[in-house]
Amino acid sequence: MRQKIYEIIFEHDTKAEKLFNVVLLWLILVSVFVVMIESIPEVKAVYFRQFYTIEWIFTILFTFEYAARIWSSPKRLEYVFSFWGIVDLLSILPTYLALLFPGYHYLLIIRIFRLLRVFRILKLVRFNREAQVLFHALRRSSHKVGVFLMTVLSVVTVLGTLMYVIEGGENGFTSIPASIYWAVVTVTTVGFGDIVPQTVLGKFLSSISMIIGYSIIAVPTGIITVELSKNLANPKHCDECGYNNSAEANYCNQCGNMLGN
């Protein structure tokens, strides 16, 4: 039984294993959405009990899942102290800490990092070898750009949540969505200035956000440029029609002639 549970939880080859992981990803996505909506004062005032109940339902489900991962893992300590093990623990810990320190349950937004598991489940199809050079480069870099965008989304979500906890509604950070908006504006270096941190810690976090923005703003362009240069460096010349094809093409994109090595 332990081996079977391990395969369902950690692997993603069979239909049952894929189903478990897809359901888990949807649960994570819904739980993150619930936490974000709950932070809106007008909504929380009306549906406080419902949100509280839903939050504990998700926490209990993820607690059982975390316990099952530890129980079924052949190397338990290795999993507990691994990146995914720490993320899994942090995704449930804030709810229990909120019993002693009210307000910290909003850090449950860290569950969004668990969505990165999607890249272990989805199998990207092989790229079309007959595509144009630019299209081929875009397709080759799509996975990297997707990971990059997911990382940026996670970063601005965490930054917004932290700023909401630090500043609070009295300084304009009235909800997590509003704080995430501030994080997006800051990281992209737009800087509208309609929401500004007032505390020292908030200003420090704002400075870190600006530096992060300058560090990542050119990443997508660099990724696509590298893939494009790979294809342009060694094009395959078709002896039949003279067309220069992608470096990884097996057949000519124009006439269908088989290309040599």
Order of alpha helices (4+ residues) and beta strands (2+ residues): alpha-alpha-alpha-alpha-alpha-alpha-alpha-alpha-alpha-alpha-alpha-beta-beta
